């Protein structure tokens, strides 16, 4: 909804891939097209990993409501659907849950005065770095647990549904039910694009590796390796002494700006969209048509 921000990003960072939060796209699009079925089909479109699959899912949505598709593609699918993401960052996240997780992490601190808020965030960050550094010692393998969960799911899927036909070079045709994908191991690429988006071999790539008796773990992106995780937390935050040790100059101290208290109790919880359920409550019926019974 922030048109000025979109223009500013394009002008200041023209080479940066700009993604939008699919959850917020759904919130705006869902103001008109409500319903559990419509929401489910939206997420199927957002999670599509290659353009052909995205277009096929749009056609299924058009069978339900053609106007809904017209309104949906107005939000530029290349910014919120995995089908059009680049493989630069090995991430196929379609929402900004990372920002929301951070906001939840500092929920108590962010309502305090600026100095108290920053001090609490500093302490939480210092503790988090130390805890995460020790956490890596509990890893069963040299790869992150989240990575291995997806890796194991792909491995099971490859054993159940996929069959390989080798061309004798680097190419494979992988049968996946009624469909077929091509894998090029030398390029670490598959037409489903899941391997490129995540950095973790997809079920089709694993089927090809199994045919050549290769170890799929050797082809996981190093982003998920223990060494990278350790490197991210190699620097510790140093402890800071209390106020009694602060160096205070003899000049006049800088006073904070005057604080104006707004009427009413301060809000601590964010305003949820119509598509989101309130904790401990039922879904909102605002805007829904309820048929009368005579």
Wavefront OBJ file of the C-alpha trace (Angstrom):
o trace
v 0.000 0.000 0.000
v 3.058 2.288 0.334
v 3.495 3.457 -3.248
v 6.151 6.030 -2.326
v 8.292 3.376 -0.634
v 8.220 1.187 -3.751
v 9.461 4.063 -5.917
v 12.163 4.972 -3.408
v 13.507 1.415 -3.289
v 13.702 1.253 -7.094
v 15.582 4.554 -7.247
v 18.002 3.975 -4.377
v 18.530 0.212 -4.769
v 17.863 -0.581 -8.444
v 19.832 -3.860 -8.409
v 18.173 -5.273 -5.264
v 15.406 -7.843 -5.545
v 12.275 -6.363 -3.968
v 9.870 -8.869 -2.430
v 6.526 -8.126 -0.818
v 4.895 -9.933 2.080
v 2.363 -12.423 0.709
v 0.410 -12.272 3.968
v -0.169 -8.552 3.494
v -1.028 -9.094 -0.165
v -3.655 -11.567 1.040
v -4.951 -9.057 3.594
v -5.530 -6.454 0.865
v -6.828 -8.862 -1.784
v -8.937 -10.698 0.808
v -10.923 -7.588 1.641
v -12.979 -8.388 -1.456
v -12.351 -12.096 -2.017
v -13.042 -13.708 1.330
v -13.445 -17.325 2.283
v -11.290 -20.251 3.295
v -11.184 -21.718 -0.215
v -9.998 -18.456 -1.753
v -7.301 -18.069 0.906
v -6.126 -21.643 0.355
v -5.839 -21.108 -3.411
v -3.939 -17.859 -2.841
v -1.276 -19.646 -0.794
v -1.003 -22.374 -3.413
v -0.213 -19.650 -5.966
v 2.276 -17.964 -3.613
v 4.062 -21.275 -2.924
v 4.357 -22.263 -6.595
v 8.035 -22.686 -7.427
v 8.017 -22.302 -11.223
v 5.978 -20.087 -13.595
v 4.116 -22.940 -15.305
v 2.855 -24.213 -11.968
v 1.859 -20.679 -10.938
v -0.154 -20.150 -14.125
v -1.854 -23.537 -13.731
v -2.897 -22.616 -10.192
v -4.170 -19.240 -11.407
v -6.336 -21.093 -13.936
v -7.814 -23.172 -11.120
v -8.569 -19.961 -9.231
v -10.159 -18.498 -12.371
v -12.530 -21.455 -12.518
v -13.827 -20.380 -9.127
v -13.854 -16.624 -9.761
v -12.306 -14.986 -12.816
v -12.451 -11.482 -11.345
v -10.402 -12.653 -8.371
v -7.502 -13.527 -10.679
v -7.650 -10.110 -12.338
v -7.428 -8.411 -8.963
v -4.652 -10.755 -7.749
v -2.206 -10.274 -10.630
v -2.568 -6.517 -10.078
v -0.185 -7.028 -7.120
v 2.760 -8.021 -9.397
v 3.273 -11.774 -8.761
v 7.051 -11.536 -9.270
v 7.248 -9.789 -5.871
v 5.275 -12.314 -3.774
v 5.254 -15.695 -5.573
v 8.156 -18.146 -5.323
v 7.759 -18.899 -9.014
v 9.487 -15.618 -9.912
v 12.025 -15.293 -7.070
v 15.722 -15.343 -7.890
v 18.041 -17.937 -6.353
v 20.547 -15.417 -4.999
v 19.738 -15.781 -1.303
v 18.668 -19.456 -1.052
v 15.407 -18.452 0.636
v 11.863 -19.040 -0.530
v 10.144 -17.136 2.262
v 7.048 -15.306 0.981
v 6.247 -13.221 4.066
v 7.988 -10.954 6.553
v 7.527 -13.144 9.619
v 11.136 -12.380 10.557
v 10.174 -8.763 11.281
v 7.066 -9.826 13.177
v 9.082 -12.331 15.222
v 11.485 -9.548 16.166
v 8.593 -7.298 17.182
v 7.201 -10.093 19.360
v 10.672 -10.692 20.810
v 10.900 -7.072 22.029
v 7.196 -6.733 22.903
v 7.840 -5.684 26.506
v 10.873 -3.538 25.714
v 9.376 -1.453 22.912
v 6.858 0.231 25.267
v 9.597 1.566 27.533
v 11.472 4.883 27.241
v 14.125 4.912 24.531
v 17.145 4.317 26.791
v 15.449 1.555 28.770
v 14.245 -0.052 25.543
v 17.716 -0.070 23.964
v 19.270 -1.397 27.168
v 16.834 -4.329 27.314
v 17.361 -5.119 23.627
v 21.136 -5.044 24.197
v 20.872 -7.551 27.051
v 18.540 -9.827 25.080
v 20.873 -9.727 22.087
v 23.949 -10.485 24.187
v 22.165 -13.469 25.733
v 20.867 -14.694 22.387
v 24.332 -14.714 20.815
v 25.708 -16.768 23.702
v 22.773 -19.221 23.671
v 22.866 -19.749 19.895
v 26.606 -20.302 19.967
v 26.107 -23.135 22.457
v 23.095 -24.471 20.554
v 25.199 -25.554 17.580
v 26.900 -28.175 19.740
v 23.574 -30.011 19.988
v 23.244 -30.457 16.222
v 23.136 -34.128 15.285
v 24.771 -33.482 11.905
v 26.888 -30.711 10.396
v 23.757 -29.171 8.886
v 21.049 -27.158 10.642
v 18.015 -29.084 12.003
v 15.585 -27.041 9.888
v 17.612 -27.857 6.782
v 17.657 -31.559 7.626
v 13.878 -31.636 8.130
v 13.287 -30.408 4.577
v 16.106 -32.638 3.310
v 14.475 -35.713 4.872
v 11.040 -34.815 3.448
v 12.522 -34.529 -0.048
v 14.382 -37.807 0.400
v 11.199 -39.663 1.349
v 9.304 -38.084 -1.550
v 12.057 -39.125 -3.971
v 11.832 -42.736 -2.804
v 8.039 -42.859 -3.090
v 7.077 -41.063 -6.306
v 10.088 -40.309 -8.534
v 11.800 -42.331 -11.267
v 14.943 -41.324 -13.197
v 16.001 -41.643 -16.846
v 19.676 -40.729 -17.455
v 21.039 -39.201 -20.681
v 24.603 -40.376 -20.011
v 25.987 -36.876 -19.390
v 24.627 -34.591 -16.667
v 20.919 -34.559 -17.527
v 18.019 -36.538 -16.099
v 14.336 -36.834 -16.827
v 12.557 -37.393 -13.528
v 9.066 -38.813 -13.642
v 6.900 -37.396 -10.854
v 3.430 -38.888 -11.125
v 1.798 -37.620 -14.314
v 4.398 -34.876 -14.688
v 8.086 -34.836 -15.574
v 11.007 -32.596 -14.619
v 14.552 -32.277 -15.938
v 17.593 -32.117 -13.642
v 21.073 -30.864 -14.555
v 23.424 -31.888 -11.762
v 26.391 -29.899 -13.086
v 24.313 -26.709 -12.799
v 22.509 -27.704 -9.595
v 19.253 -26.946 -11.341
v 15.829 -28.542 -11.675
v 12.841 -27.291 -13.615
v 10.806 -27.272 -10.384
v 13.304 -24.624 -9.109
v 12.984 -25.814 -5.489
v 16.693 -26.733 -5.373
v 17.700 -23.297 -6.650
v 15.367 -21.430 -4.298
v 16.313 -23.246 -1.091
v 19.835 -24.503 -1.713
v 18.638 -27.967 -0.632
v 18.344 -30.728 -3.276
v 14.713 -31.315 -4.237
v 13.145 -34.758 -4.596
v 13.915 -34.795 -8.342
v 17.592 -33.955 -7.793
v 17.862 -36.619 -5.086
v 16.431 -39.193 -7.478
v 19.122 -38.309 -10.010
v 21.846 -38.494 -7.346
v 20.566 -41.847 -6.184
v 20.887 -43.122 -9.768
v 24.579 -42.118 -9.801
v 25.080 -43.210 -6.183
v 26.018 -39.689 -5.061
v 25.571 -38.302 -1.565
v 22.825 -35.597 -1.634
v 24.209 -33.949 1.507
v 27.334 -32.972 -0.422
v 25.141 -30.764 -2.634
v 23.430 -28.762 0.140
v 24.236 -25.042 0.158
v 26.934 -24.058 2.639
v 24.524 -21.470 4.043
v 23.086 -24.286 6.182
v 26.437 -25.662 7.375
v 27.606 -25.527 10.976
v 30.644 -23.449 10.027
v 28.441 -20.631 8.690
v 26.242 -20.721 11.777
v 29.299 -20.489 14.031
v 30.696 -17.626 11.938
v 27.444 -15.687 12.333
v 27.777 -15.790 16.124
v 31.556 -15.608 16.473
v 31.515 -12.080 17.895
v 30.351 -11.571 21.466
v 28.815 -8.416 22.879
v 30.938 -7.087 25.709
v 29.367 -6.368 29.118
v 28.669 -2.760 30.057
v 29.094 -1.393 33.620
v 26.272 0.338 35.449
v 25.407 4.029 35.637
v 27.815 4.637 38.481
v 30.688 4.089 36.049
v 29.342 6.406 33.330
v 31.555 9.325 32.353
v 29.517 12.474 32.987
v 30.743 15.771 31.580
v 30.345 19.021 33.434
v 28.379 20.541 30.593
v 24.645 20.813 30.752
v 22.998 17.472 30.205
v 20.767 16.863 27.209
v 17.159 16.624 28.329
v 14.718 14.334 26.550
v 11.880 15.867 24.536
v 8.602 16.440 26.371
v 6.356 13.405 26.451
v 2.703 13.819 25.548
v 0.418 11.144 26.928
v -2.404 10.226 24.590
v -5.872 9.623 26.006
v -6.784 6.040 26.803
v -4.717 3.011 27.670
v -1.624 2.488 25.458
v -2.076 -0.262 22.864
v 0.299 -3.197 23.231
v -1.149 -5.601 20.660
v -1.067 -4.975 16.924
v -4.317 -4.633 15.005
v -4.986 -7.926 13.221
v -6.453 -8.176 9.735
v -9.827 -9.667 8.918
v -8.159 -12.879 7.715
v -6.403 -13.379 11.042
v -8.109 -14.909 14.048
v -7.901 -13.128 17.378
v -6.301 -15.117 20.216
v -9.040 -16.931 22.110
v -11.808 -15.646 19.835
v -13.665 -16.752 16.743
v -13.052 -15.392 13.254
v -14.577 -11.999 12.579
v -17.833 -11.927 10.604
v -17.379 -8.320 9.594
v -18.229 -7.783 5.941
v -19.820 -11.200 5.470
v -23.311 -11.705 4.094
v -25.453 -13.798 6.411
v -28.561 -15.274 4.841
v -31.729 -14.736 6.869
v -33.920 -17.703 7.757
v -37.677 -17.242 7.570
l 1 2 3 4 5 6 7 8 9 10 11 12 13 14 15 16 17 18 19 20 21 22 23 24 25 26 27 28 29 30 31 32 33 34 35 36 37 38 39 40 41 42 43 44 45 46 47 48 49 50 51 52 53 54 55 56 57 58 59 60 61 62 63 64 65 66 67 68 69 70 71 72 73 74 75 76 77 78 79 80 81 82 83 84 85 86 87 88 89 90 91 92 93 94 95 96 97 98 99 100 101 102 103 104 105 106 107 108 109 110 111 112 113 114 115 116 117 118 119 120 121 122 123 124 125 126 127 128 129 130 131 132 133 134 135 136 137 138 139 140 141 142 143 144 145 146 147 148 149 150 151 152 153 154 155 156 157 158 159 160 161 162 163 164 165 166 167 168 169 170 171 172 173 174 175 176 177 178 179 180 181 182 183 184 185 186 187 188 189 190 191 192 193 194 195 196 197 198 199 200 201 202 203 204 205 206 207 208 209 210 211 212 213 214 215 216 217 218 219 220 221 222 223 224 225 226 227 228 229 230 231 232 233 234 235 236 237 238 239 240 241 242 243 244 245 246 247 248 249 250 251 252 253 254 255 256 257 258 259 260 261 262 263 264 265 266 267 268 269 270 271 272 273 274 275 276 277 278 279 280 281 282 283 284 285 286 287 288 289 290 291 292 293 294
